Amino acid sequence: MNLLSFSSKVVYGHVGHSASKLLLERMGHTVWAIDTAVLSNHPGYGRHAGRITAAEELGALAEGLAALGLLSKCGAIFSGYLGSAANAEVVAERVRAVKGASPDALFFCDPIMGDRHSGLYVEADLPAACDFQSSYDSSGSSARLGQTISMSVVVPPIRAASLPVI
């Protein structure tokens, strides 16, 4: 399955694309990874270096895929750490575009915004922006994506001995 993924990339640690991309590829999926942030480490550590990707850049990268005619070949969209409210808007636009070209595509939303003990580590306007409103529902009604089709996927620990040698 072709999967369009919007998530972060970190230098240190195993979160975002740094954790998911190889696993999904080893499961046989093709991952079209668009990094929403490139950071030294997970923001939950209290400090980090790097940057949130500008919404214009996210949109341009996604538009490049659309220009190649790939949206109809997309089986799923994943959104993880977005970093900014503007990026949430870009993801919502991309979900609508993919669902328009590929109505059976799934959308997995895991809006990484904070931790139980440390609280939010994103800007205050991001949680409200992730209350996505969408008009792609075929019945004509507006669907709240976070309520109707979002889910978090829990992957069990993998022992190194169980992984094939690449």
Secondary structure, 3 states (H helix, E strand, C coil): CEEEEEEEEECCCCCCHHHHHHHHHHCCCEEEEEEEEEECCCHHHCCCCEEECCHHHHHHHHHHHHHCCCHHHCCEEEECCCCCHHHHHHHHHHHHHHHHHCCCCEEEECCCCEECCCEECCCCCHHHHCCCEECCCCCCCCEEHHHHCCCCCCCCCCCHHHCCCC
